[in-house]
Amino acid sequence: MNGLALLIPLALLMGSIGLIGFFWALRRGQFDDLDGAANRILIDDEDRAG
């Protein structure tokens, strides 16, 4: 029973840290352009190499 008294608050603390981190990334615009990185790999950069 003593283990649960430590693990439950620890799990709630870690979950709230993850949730705060998610909202921080959302507010800073981390998820604004979801398709940009996926399409960037298809762009041919040979004209810049020369």
Backbone as a printed PyTorch tensor [residue, N CA C, xyz], in Angstrom:
tensor([[[  0.8150,  -1.1980,   0.0000],
         [  0.0000,   0.0000,   0.0000],
         [  0.8610,   1.2660,   0.0000]],

        [[  2.0230,   1.1890,   0.6240],
         [  2.8970,   2.3610,   0.6520],
         [  3.4270,   2.6870,  -0.7360]],

        [[  3.5820,   1.6640,  -1.5700],
         [  4.0450,   1.8970,  -2.9310],
         [  3.0450,   2.6930,  -3.7500]],

        [[  1.7580,   2.4080,  -3.5690],
         [  0.7200,   3.1490,  -4.2850],
         [  0.6600,   4.6080,  -3.8510]],

        [[  0.9600,   4.8650,  -2.5990],
         [  0.9440,   6.2380,  -2.1080],
         [  2.0320,   7.0670,  -2.7830]],

        [[  3.0540,   6.4290,  -3.2840],
         [  4.1110,   7.1370,  -3.9980],
         [  3.8690,   7.1370,  -5.5010]],

        [[  3.4090,   6.0160,  -6.0370],
         [  3.2910,   5.8760,  -7.4790],
         [  2.1280,   6.6600,  -8.0870]],

        [[  1.0240,   6.7610,  -7.3930],
         [ -0.1290,   7.4840,  -7.9440],
         [  0.1680,   8.9830,  -8.0820]],

        [[  0.6850,   9.6650,  -7.0620],
         [  1.0300,  11.0750,  -7.2740],
         [  2.1510,  11.2650,  -8.2980]],

        [[  3.0910,  10.3420,  -8.3480],
         [  4.1590,  10.4260,  -9.3380],
         [  3.6090,  10.3010, -10.7540]],

        [[  2.6570,   9.3940, -10.9630],
         [  2.0480,   9.2330, -12.2810],
         [  1.2290,  10.4660, -12.6630]],

        [[  0.5220,  11.0410, -11.6980],
         [ -0.2400,  12.2700, -11.9730],
         [  0.6870,  13.4360, -12.2890]],

        [[  1.8050,  13.5210, -11.6020],
         [  2.7700,  14.5860, -11.8650],
         [  3.3860,  14.4390, -13.2580]],

        [[  3.7700,  13.2370, -13.6190],
         [  4.3660,  13.0200, -14.9410],
         [  3.3500,  13.2560, -16.0530]],

        [[  2.1060,  12.8780, -15.8360],
         [  1.0620,  13.1300, -16.8290],
         [  0.7940,  14.6070, -17.0090]],

        [[  0.7820,  15.3450, -15.9090],
         [  0.5430,  16.7810, -16.0220],
         [  1.7340,  17.4820, -16.6710]],

        [[  2.9500,  17.0210, -16.4430],
         [  4.1190,  17.5900, -17.1190],
         [  4.0310,  17.3450, -18.6260]],

        [[  3.6060,  16.1580, -19.0190],
         [  3.4300,  15.8670, -20.4360],
         [  2.3430,  16.7110, -21.0670]],

        [[  1.2640,  16.9190, -20.3570],
         [  0.1680,  17.7380, -20.8680],
         [  0.5820,  19.2030, -20.9960]],

        [[  1.3150,  19.6920, -20.0260],
         [  1.8210,  21.0680, -20.0940],
         [  2.7910,  21.2140, -21.2600]],

        [[  3.6370,  20.2090, -21.4640],
         [  4.5690,  20.2470, -22.5900],
         [  3.8580,  20.2340, -23.9260]],

        [[  2.7830,  19.4730, -24.0300],
         [  2.0090,  19.4330, -25.2680],
         [  1.3690,  20.7830, -25.5600]],

        [[  0.7500,  21.3850, -24.5500],
         [  0.1240,  22.6890, -24.7630],
         [  1.1570,  23.7730, -25.0480]],

        [[  2.3480,  23.6660, -24.4600],
         [  3.4240,  24.6210, -24.7470],
         [  3.8440,  24.5150, -26.2120]],

        [[  4.0060,  23.2770, -26.7060],
         [  4.3860,  23.0890, -28.1050],
         [  3.2660,  23.5380, -29.0360]],

        [[  2.0410,  23.3180, -28.6570],
         [  0.9060,  23.7460, -29.4630],
         [  0.8430,  25.2670, -29.5480]],

        [[  1.0950,  25.9390, -28.4480],
         [  1.0530,  27.3980, -28.4230],
         [  2.2180,  28.0090, -29.1980]],

        [[  3.3690,  27.3480, -29.2340],
         [  4.5300,  27.8730, -29.9440],
         [  4.4960,  27.5680, -31.4370]],

        [[  3.4530,  26.8900, -31.9290],
         [  3.2880,  26.6700, -33.3610],
         [  4.0010,  25.4450, -33.8930]],

        [[  4.2920,  24.4860, -33.0350],
         [  5.0110,  23.2820, -33.4520],
         [  4.1930,  22.4580, -34.4490]],

        [[  2.8860,  22.5080, -34.3530],
         [  2.0260,  21.6570, -35.1650],
         [  1.2870,  22.4310, -36.2480]],

        [[  1.7780,  23.6010, -36.6230],
         [  1.0880,  24.4210, -37.6160],
         [  1.1790,  23.8390, -39.0170]],

        [[  2.3460,  23.4120, -39.4450],
         [  2.5550,  22.9360, -40.8150],
         [  2.8800,  21.4470, -40.7890]],

        [[  1.8540,  20.6120, -40.8340],
         [  2.0690,  19.1730, -40.7450],
         [  2.5320,  18.5710, -42.0650]],

        [[  2.1430,  19.1710, -43.1940],
         [  2.4960,  18.6120, -44.4920],
         [  3.8090,  19.1500, -45.0340]],

        [[  4.3230,  20.2180, -44.4840],
         [  5.5430,  20.8350, -45.0020],
         [  6.7470,  19.9180, -44.9300]],

        [[  6.9580,  19.2750, -43.7960],
         [  8.1080,  18.3850, -43.6520],
         [  7.9560,  17.1370, -44.5210]],

        [[  6.7470,  16.6840, -44.6930],
         [  6.5250,  15.4960, -45.5230],
         [  6.7790,  15.8020, -46.9960]],

        [[  6.4440,  16.9950, -47.4370],
         [  6.6520,  17.3610, -48.8430],
         [  8.0660,  17.8450, -49.1120]],

        [[  8.7770,  18.2850, -48.1090],
         [ 10.1170,  18.8090, -48.2860],
         [ 11.0930,  17.7470, -48.7880]],

        [[ 10.8430,  16.4990, -48.4510],
         [ 11.7320,  15.4320, -48.8990],
         [ 11.5900,  15.1870, -50.4010]],

        [[ 10.4690,  15.5870, -50.9850],
         [ 10.2310,  15.3650, -52.4050],
         [ 10.8210,  16.4640, -53.2820]],

        [[ 11.1920,  17.5950, -52.6920],
         [ 11.7240,  18.7120, -53.4690],
         [ 13.1560,  18.3970, -53.8610]],

        [[ 13.4480,  18.5960, -55.1260],
         [ 14.7770,  18.2920, -55.6560],
         [ 15.7080,  19.4940, -55.4320]],

        [[ 16.8020,  19.2970, -54.7390],
         [ 17.7270,  20.3760, -54.4240],
         [ 18.9710,  20.3720, -55.3010]],

        [[ 18.9270,  19.7610, -56.4720],
         [ 20.1160,  19.6750, -57.3120],
         [ 20.5290,  21.0420, -57.8740]],

        [[ 19.5680,  21.9450, -58.0540],
         [ 19.9190,  23.2550, -58.6150],
         [ 20.7130,  24.1010, -57.6150]],

        [[ 20.5910,  23.8660, -56.3160],
         [ 21.3670,  24.6060, -55.3320],
         [ 22.7640,  24.0330, -55.1440]],

        [[ 22.9920,  22.7770, -55.4920],
         [ 24.2830,  22.1220, -55.2510],
         [ 25.3710,  22.6750, -56.1770]],

        [[ 25.0060,  23.2100, -57.3120],
         [ 26.0000,  23.6500, -58.2960],
         [ 26.4330,  25.0100, -58.1180]]])
